[in-house]
Amino acid sequence: MRNARRILLSIMLLLGTFGVSSVASPAMAAEPDILDQLKAVPGLTVTAEQPVAAPYRFFLLSITQPVDHTRPAAGTFQQRFTLLHRDTGRPMVLHTTGYNVPATAFRAEPTRLVDGNQISVEQRYFTPSRPAPADWSKLTIWQAATDHHRIVSALKPIYARKWLSTGASKGGMTSVYHRRFYPADVDGTVAYVAPQDVVNSEDTAYDRFFTTVGTARCRTALDAIQVEALRRRAELVARYQAWATQNARTFHVVGGADRAFEFMVNGTTWAFWQYSGESECQDVPARTASSDDIWAWLDLVYGVNSNTDQGVEPYIPYYFQASYQLGYPEIKLSHLARLQHYRGQDRAQSYIPDDIVPRFQPLAMFDIDAWVKLAGRQLLFVYGQNDPWGAEPFRLGAGTRDSYRYVAAGANHGANIAQLTPAQTAAATATVQRWAAATQPASAARSATYIPSLDDHNLALDRRFSR
């Protein structure tokens, strides 16, 4: 008995000397804090952590990127992105904005569906993610895709579960470009309202769209208000210039208030269907409306600031890309032909400073189209029936596998999976969750619940931008 007590006492002393942790299983060791893990990633900087609803954490980050990925030593810039951290044991959603990145936390639809983490990345050359000086020839879809590839490679050691990518509009296009060049980076892509302008000079699909969208009565009203606005050009341009002077706005890039006004009128019907719907047709002013009412409607639908230098400047990288590789829709607007002073000039190049001269590369979108149709995998596209951008969508082909395309009836540029029919919503949701291997945790019901501070953000409507 005494010997047994001595042995037990010896064991207890031994544990006290070396510590219980020395014999604990490595699997029981606490996971390092996510902030510490991020700080350990080479080239990555944590610029801030902002408070956000539990169980999430939200970080503002930047990563050092080569200006030219074919010549890494030729210079670098800091690319801004954000991380909404849920749990390293959950899937990751790579959200490509195509434009600037919001500095506030939000959950894209796929992030909610898989109860996952989310990275949101600012497109290269959008301020502040712009090299200085800016070599615009390096703003290509391949360079941007390689930016995203390096971010994925940097963070996959931390987030080792399945990855999805997503984006809306130009962000959706960007997510597909990333998959084309780095198909193994993610396990599925959900692209919302993403156009694909394969042949830039062929835009009749858009002309046909505007002859069938909505009701004939609404289309007639929209055409009529455009005609009336141009008939009142002298009065409304004078008002435009006075407004610009009063608000310190200028028109150097577009080429004057008269040209900016005509381009605004050109784009109102496009902007209306992109962001509004049939129910707003009753608000279109009649041709007998006062100039005050017409001016207010133009501002509401298109935005009088949009074609000023100050309105254009943040989006010059988009206009450059549209002129360089992406293509840009040019519609006929035959009902305005006799009233236009700058017919055929409302194109992407007109929104770029004269010292930036892109040379269009027509094969870039052919390549993307061929990849989707011949080798695309795990792609899911969602479009809105009344969205002009859907007139030239991505199309699946004979070689595409495990991929789907849906159109939400009556929806505009904010279309998403939730707006599909119940059966389609269920099918699309199941597909996204299957790609992500998104097993539902015990807290799934709580996690999938609507969180106002995270889910009110609608990225598709960030930019009231007509074309």
C-alpha positions as MATLAB code, in Angstrom:
seq = 'MRNARRILLSIMLLLGTFGVSSVASPAMAAEPDILDQLKAVPGLTVTAEQPVAAPYRFFLLSITQPVDHTRPAAGTFQQRFTLLHRDTGRPMVLHTTGYNVPATAFRAEPTRLVDGNQISVEQRYFTPSRPAPADWSKLTIWQAATDHHRIVSALKPIYARKWLSTGASKGGMTSVYHRRFYPADVDGTVAYVAPQDVVNSEDTAYDRFFTTVGTARCRTALDAIQVEALRRRAELVARYQAWATQNARTFHVVGGADRAFEFMVNGTTWAFWQYSGESECQDVPARTASSDDIWAWLDLVYGVNSNTDQGVEPYIPYYFQASYQLGYPEIKLSHLARLQHYRGQDRAQSYIPDDIVPRFQPLAMFDIDAWVKLAGRQLLFVYGQNDPWGAEPFRLGAGTRDSYRYVAAGANHGANIAQLTPAQTAAATATVQRWAAATQPASAARSATYIPSLDDHNLALDRRFSR';
ca = [
       0.000    0.000    0.000;
       2.825    2.338    0.920;
       4.614    1.473   -2.328;
       1.463    2.318   -4.313;
       1.183    5.673   -2.600;
       4.843    6.412   -3.285;
       4.423    5.570   -6.957;
       1.331    7.813   -7.243;
       3.128   10.659   -5.481;
       6.098   10.290   -7.821;
       3.822   10.514  -10.863;
       2.121   13.629   -9.513;
       5.478   15.297   -8.827;
       6.700   14.367  -12.288;
       3.631   15.950  -13.911;
       4.084   19.042  -11.800;
       7.730   19.366  -12.780;
       7.310   19.042  -16.545;
       3.774   20.456  -16.834;
       0.627   18.779  -18.030;
       1.007   20.428  -21.422;
       4.161   18.453  -22.103;
       2.153   15.255  -22.337;
      -0.954   16.741  -23.983;
      -1.811   15.695  -27.524;
      -0.655   18.182  -30.220;
      -4.206   18.048  -31.652;
      -5.441   19.693  -28.456;
      -3.170   22.729  -28.868;
      -5.074   25.974  -29.439;
      -5.093   27.271  -33.005;
      -3.066   30.483  -33.418;
      -5.122   33.659  -33.527;
      -6.092   34.564  -37.089;
      -4.462   37.984  -36.738;
      -1.131   36.342  -35.912;
      -1.504   33.974  -38.850;
      -2.191   36.864  -41.240;
       0.801   38.824  -39.989;
       3.005   35.839  -40.746;
       2.064   35.749  -44.457;
       4.957   37.106  -46.576;
       4.116   40.341  -48.381;
       0.793   40.786  -46.583;
       0.039   43.775  -44.345;
      -2.830   44.019  -41.882;
      -3.775   47.696  -42.022;
      -6.741   47.551  -39.623;
      -9.251   45.348  -37.877;
     -12.771   46.717  -37.628;
     -15.524   45.581  -35.251;
     -18.145   43.370  -36.848;
     -21.019   41.135  -35.793;
     -20.039   37.873  -34.108;
     -18.884   35.263  -34.962;
     -16.965   37.202  -37.619;
     -13.812   39.289  -37.616;
     -13.085   41.837  -40.323;
      -9.664   42.920  -41.553;
      -8.426   45.523  -44.019;
      -5.366   44.130  -45.775;
      -2.904   44.832  -48.541;
      -0.478   42.627  -50.401;
       2.599   43.486  -52.421;
       2.017   42.700  -56.102;
       4.343   42.978  -59.092;
       3.238   45.593  -61.614;
       4.174   43.050  -64.284;
       3.958   39.407  -63.245;
       6.272   38.444  -66.112;
       8.959   40.761  -64.659;
       8.566   40.745  -60.860;
      11.683   42.870  -60.361;
      10.306   45.715  -62.497;
       8.327   47.310  -59.680;
       5.518   46.621  -57.217;
       2.347   48.175  -55.831;
       0.083   47.564  -52.862;
      -3.209   45.875  -53.684;
      -6.002   46.434  -51.190;
      -8.375   43.667  -50.111;
     -10.500   42.709  -47.138;
     -11.093   39.543  -45.154;
     -14.305   38.605  -43.389;
     -13.086   35.777  -41.172;
     -15.567   33.178  -39.949;
     -13.555   30.073  -39.168;
     -10.580   28.396  -40.844;
     -12.649   25.217  -40.848;
     -15.262   26.786  -43.139;
     -15.068   27.343  -46.944;
     -13.537   30.509  -48.375;
     -15.244   32.745  -50.958;
     -12.995   34.879  -53.158;
     -15.062   37.908  -54.113;
     -13.644   39.831  -57.074;
     -15.093   43.332  -57.238;
     -13.829   44.379  -60.669;
     -13.694   47.909  -59.240;
     -12.805   49.386  -55.848;
     -13.310   47.282  -52.752;
     -15.744   48.465  -50.052;
     -13.966   49.141  -46.767;
     -16.926   47.791  -44.818;
     -17.847   44.195  -44.062;
     -20.551   42.402  -46.042;
     -21.443   38.865  -47.080;
     -21.949   38.036  -50.741;
     -24.727   35.552  -51.437;
     -22.409   32.519  -51.847;
     -20.742   33.382  -48.536;
     -24.106   33.205  -46.803;
     -25.040   29.976  -48.586;
     -21.909   28.136  -47.450;
     -21.574   29.883  -44.056;
     -18.044   30.788  -45.058;
     -15.209   33.250  -44.945;
     -14.859   35.946  -47.604;
     -12.020   37.794  -49.291;
     -12.961   40.878  -51.342;
     -10.275   42.142  -53.707;
      -9.841   45.545  -55.305;
      -9.055   45.423  -59.023;
      -5.567   46.556  -59.940;
      -5.283   50.214  -61.061;
      -8.360   51.286  -59.121;
      -7.260   53.823  -56.529;
      -5.452   53.229  -54.204;
      -4.365   49.899  -55.743;
      -2.506   51.637  -58.549;
       1.212   51.663  -59.363;
       2.900   55.039  -59.562;
       3.595   55.841  -62.286;
       0.860   53.768  -63.920;
       1.880   51.685  -66.922;
      -1.588   51.131  -68.346;
      -0.428   48.356  -70.661;
      -0.198   46.156  -67.557;
      -3.915   46.462  -66.850;
      -4.856   43.192  -68.534;
      -7.159   40.350  -67.555;
      -4.160   38.010  -67.207;
      -2.249   40.366  -64.913;
      -5.353   40.819  -62.734;
      -6.010   37.063  -62.670;
      -2.446   36.539  -61.517;
      -3.004   39.082  -58.737;
      -5.880   36.931  -57.524;
      -3.861   33.741  -57.923;
      -1.126   35.106  -55.655;
      -3.672   36.053  -52.994;
      -5.207   32.571  -53.132;
      -1.762   30.967  -52.903;
      -0.848   33.150  -49.933;
      -3.961   32.333  -47.895;
      -4.697   28.702  -48.771;
      -2.271   27.441  -46.117;
      -4.532   29.143  -43.549;
      -7.877   28.402  -45.217;
      -7.400   24.832  -46.371;
     -11.058   23.975  -47.013;
     -12.872   24.384  -50.325;
     -12.734   27.723  -52.153;
     -15.353   29.424  -54.324;
     -15.108   32.625  -56.330;
     -17.842   35.123  -57.065;
     -18.523   38.624  -58.319;
     -21.246   40.779  -59.818;
     -21.181   42.590  -63.173;
     -17.538   43.391  -63.958;
     -16.643   41.510  -60.801;
     -18.381   38.438  -62.214;
     -16.472   38.799  -65.455;
     -13.254   39.055  -63.436;
     -14.030   35.843  -61.560;
     -14.376   33.976  -64.856;
     -11.124   35.437  -66.212;
      -9.365   34.237  -63.071;
     -10.737   30.723  -63.613;
      -9.653   30.722  -67.235;
      -5.981   31.268  -66.320;
      -5.941   29.495  -62.927;
      -8.784   26.939  -63.058;
      -7.566   24.965  -60.037;
      -7.454   27.930  -57.644;
     -11.090   27.492  -56.607;
     -13.661   24.698  -56.660;
     -16.515   26.648  -58.239;
     -17.487   30.108  -59.505;
     -20.767   31.992  -59.129;
     -20.852   34.926  -61.563;
     -23.752   37.371  -61.338;
     -25.034   39.546  -64.224;
     -21.712   39.220  -66.068;
     -21.692   40.246  -69.750;
     -19.424   38.658  -72.320;
     -18.825   40.858  -75.377;
     -17.120   38.330  -77.638;
     -17.240   40.458  -80.797;
     -16.972   44.096  -79.820;
     -18.220   45.433  -83.147;
     -21.373   43.286  -83.065;
     -23.884   44.823  -80.650;
     -27.229   44.118  -82.289;
     -28.202   41.940  -79.317;
     -28.495   45.103  -77.242;
     -30.622   46.810  -79.892;
     -32.962   43.819  -79.917;
     -33.130   43.843  -76.136;
     -34.453   47.417  -76.078;
     -37.255   46.506  -78.490;
     -38.618   43.762  -76.222;
     -37.819   44.637  -72.587;
     -40.794   45.608  -70.425;
     -44.047   46.801  -71.969;
     -44.469   48.743  -75.191;
     -45.945   51.610  -73.192;
     -42.882   51.863  -70.977;
     -40.474   51.650  -73.918;
     -42.373   54.417  -75.709;
     -42.267   56.652  -72.639;
     -38.520   56.174  -72.241;
     -37.853   56.922  -75.923;
     -40.063   60.005  -75.756;
     -38.333   61.542  -72.744;
     -34.947   61.094  -74.409;
     -36.217   62.912  -77.504;
     -37.722   65.704  -75.419;
     -34.528   66.161  -73.391;
     -32.474   66.624  -76.563;
     -35.058   69.011  -77.978;
     -34.545   71.135  -74.873;
     -30.771   70.828  -75.258;
     -29.987   74.578  -75.139;
     -31.907   75.112  -71.912;
     -30.748   71.936  -70.175;
     -27.080   72.228  -71.211;
     -27.025   75.773  -69.847;
     -28.454   74.405  -66.626;
     -25.858   71.613  -66.645;
     -23.006   74.077  -67.021;
     -24.386   76.315  -64.269;
     -24.738   73.296  -61.974;
     -21.167   72.245  -62.757;
     -19.781   75.698  -62.022;
     -21.668   75.926  -58.761;
     -20.458   72.454  -57.696;
     -16.841   72.758  -58.925;
     -17.333   70.154  -61.656;
     -15.586   70.133  -65.038;
     -15.941   68.309  -68.379;
     -12.412   68.132  -69.822;
     -12.274   64.333  -70.311;
     -15.646   63.931  -72.021;
     -15.207   67.163  -73.956;
     -17.611   69.786  -72.664;
     -21.032   70.104  -71.068;
     -22.907   69.695  -74.358;
     -21.213   66.386  -75.133;
     -21.573   65.172  -71.545;
     -25.272   66.044  -71.638;
     -25.894   64.127  -74.859;
     -24.069   61.077  -73.514;
     -26.186   61.250  -70.363;
     -29.405   61.329  -72.376;
     -28.140   58.438  -74.523;
     -27.644   56.329  -71.420;
     -30.864   56.961  -69.536;
     -32.848   54.055  -70.976;
     -29.973   51.673  -70.335;
     -29.603   52.972  -66.769;
     -33.345   52.754  -66.180;
     -33.558   49.055  -66.980;
     -30.262   48.280  -65.273;
     -31.352   49.655  -61.906;
     -35.141   50.035  -62.064;
     -38.106   47.979  -63.216;
     -41.522   48.033  -64.785;
     -43.069   49.490  -61.632;
     -40.980   52.671  -62.030;
     -42.278   53.324  -65.543;
     -45.047   55.431  -64.039;
     -42.396   57.887  -62.843;
     -40.997   58.612  -66.324;
     -41.868   62.263  -67.092;
     -44.209   62.999  -69.964;
     -42.989   65.089  -72.903;
     -45.075   67.962  -71.526;
     -43.286   67.823  -68.157;
     -41.431   70.851  -66.867;
     -37.698   71.129  -67.436;
     -37.277   70.892  -63.669;
     -38.958   67.491  -63.680;
     -36.944   66.263  -66.659;
     -33.691   67.431  -65.056;
     -34.569   65.735  -61.769;
     -35.376   62.478  -63.574;
     -32.105   62.538  -65.518;
     -30.245   62.990  -62.252;
     -32.189   60.215  -60.546;
     -31.785   57.654  -63.316;
     -28.322   58.446  -64.702;
     -26.723   60.961  -62.343;
     -25.665   64.401  -63.554;
     -22.260   63.957  -61.916;
     -21.474   60.746  -63.811;
     -19.986   62.365  -66.942;
     -18.014   65.088  -65.170;
     -14.264   64.726  -64.729;
     -14.867   64.067  -61.058;
     -17.464   61.381  -61.818;
     -15.411   59.705  -64.540;
     -12.004   59.701  -62.820;
     -12.605   56.769  -60.418;
     -13.724   54.597  -63.359;
     -11.000   55.372  -65.880;
      -9.495   51.885  -65.286;
     -12.817   50.352  -66.366;
     -13.072   52.509  -69.490;
      -9.469   51.622  -70.290;
     -10.147   47.893  -69.941;
     -13.285   48.200  -72.071;
     -11.215   49.910  -74.771;
      -8.308   47.501  -74.411;
      -9.771   43.997  -74.028;
     -13.308   43.771  -72.628;
     -15.310   45.544  -75.318;
     -18.058   48.120  -74.838;
     -21.689   48.143  -75.980;
     -22.634   50.718  -78.597;
     -26.357   50.887  -79.323;
     -27.967   52.585  -82.315;
     -30.633   54.756  -80.653;
     -32.190   55.384  -84.065;
     -34.970   57.534  -82.570;
     -32.319   60.083  -81.509;
     -30.305   60.179  -84.722;
     -31.574   63.573  -85.934;
     -31.026   65.210  -82.573;
     -27.558   63.908  -81.713;
     -24.521   66.123  -82.285;
     -22.003   63.393  -81.452;
     -23.544   60.294  -82.948;
     -21.287   57.241  -82.697;
     -18.921   58.925  -80.253;
     -20.457   57.618  -77.027;
     -17.974   54.808  -76.505;
     -15.425   53.831  -73.891;
     -12.567   55.833  -75.416;
     -14.553   59.035  -74.867;
     -14.208   58.590  -71.096;
     -10.414   58.226  -71.077;
      -7.919   61.137  -70.918;
      -6.179   61.837  -74.203;
      -2.785   60.780  -72.850;
      -4.018   57.187  -72.368;
      -4.373   55.464  -75.738;
      -5.371   51.778  -75.542;
      -5.026   49.574  -78.589;
      -7.903   47.122  -78.646;
      -7.039   43.402  -78.448;
      -9.936   41.590  -80.156;
      -8.736   38.060  -79.354;
      -8.900   38.453  -75.555;
     -12.628   37.765  -75.274;
     -12.517   35.091  -77.994;
     -10.089   33.211  -75.764;
     -12.339   33.504  -72.718;
     -15.384   32.423  -74.710;
     -13.571   29.397  -76.096;
     -12.365   28.325  -72.647;
     -15.854   28.516  -71.133;
     -17.399   26.536  -73.993;
     -14.641   23.958  -74.377;
     -13.124   23.520  -70.919;
     -15.188   25.439  -68.358;
     -15.918   23.588  -65.123;
     -18.059   24.370  -62.081;
     -19.425   27.685  -63.384;
     -22.794   29.104  -62.344;
     -24.167   32.225  -64.046;
     -27.153   34.274  -62.863;
     -28.762   37.003  -65.006;
     -31.713   39.339  -64.708;
     -34.350   39.183  -67.431;
     -34.637   42.992  -67.646;
     -30.926   43.784  -67.291;
     -29.369   45.177  -70.500;
     -26.024   43.594  -69.661;
     -27.620   40.174  -69.995;
     -28.191   40.716  -73.723;
     -24.688   39.347  -74.330;
     -24.192   36.728  -71.597;
     -21.623   34.028  -71.046;
     -22.789   30.910  -72.874;
     -22.024   27.320  -71.998;
     -20.753   24.962  -74.697;
     -20.318   21.324  -75.625;
     -17.186   21.017  -73.497;
     -18.514   22.792  -70.419;
     -19.074   20.508  -67.430;
     -21.028   20.775  -64.172;
     -22.058   24.340  -65.062;
     -25.374   26.191  -65.127;
     -27.006   29.414  -66.277;
     -30.146   30.925  -64.768;
     -32.255   33.975  -65.609;
     -34.329   35.635  -62.883;
     -37.702   36.722  -64.284;
     -38.265   40.465  -64.131;
     -34.965   41.089  -62.339;
     -32.446   43.805  -63.142;
     -28.692   44.170  -62.536;
     -29.177   43.110  -58.926;
     -30.324   39.587  -59.854;
     -29.258   36.772  -57.563;
     -30.028   33.167  -56.685;
     -32.730   34.157  -54.218;
     -34.711   35.793  -57.070;
     -34.970   32.606  -59.124;
     -37.989   30.316  -58.969;
     -38.122   28.208  -55.782;
     -37.010   25.116  -57.678;
     -34.133   26.946  -59.351;
     -33.076   28.569  -56.085;
     -32.982   25.162  -54.414;
     -30.994   23.630  -57.285;
     -28.488   26.494  -57.499;
     -28.045   26.557  -53.723;
     -27.406   22.815  -53.655;
     -24.820   23.196  -56.418;
     -22.935   25.955  -54.589;
     -22.942   24.006  -51.327;
     -21.810   20.841  -53.099;
     -18.859   22.619  -54.687;
     -17.881   24.021  -51.300;
     -18.443   20.724  -49.462;
     -20.393   22.948  -47.092;
     -21.469   20.664  -44.304;
     -23.764   22.549  -41.960;
     -22.283   23.124  -38.483;
     -24.356   23.032  -35.331;
     -24.648   26.822  -35.520;
     -25.718   26.781  -39.185;
     -29.203   28.063  -38.497;
     -27.821   31.035  -36.631;
     -25.031   31.655  -39.142;
     -27.338   31.608  -42.147;
     -29.676   34.082  -40.518;
     -29.939   37.535  -42.038;
     -27.445   39.865  -40.315;
     -28.317   43.506  -41.122;
     -24.786   44.800  -40.591;
     -23.392   42.285  -43.093;
     -26.183   41.525  -45.548;
     -27.659   44.928  -46.431;
     -24.783   45.674  -48.787;
     -25.756   45.156  -52.443;
     -22.528   45.282  -54.412;
     -24.286   45.143  -57.771;
     -25.820   48.541  -57.086;
     -22.712   50.219  -55.682;
     -22.212   52.159  -58.878;
     -25.199   53.806  -60.510;
     -23.363   53.542  -63.776;
     -25.302   53.238  -66.987;
     -22.706   51.889  -69.382;
];
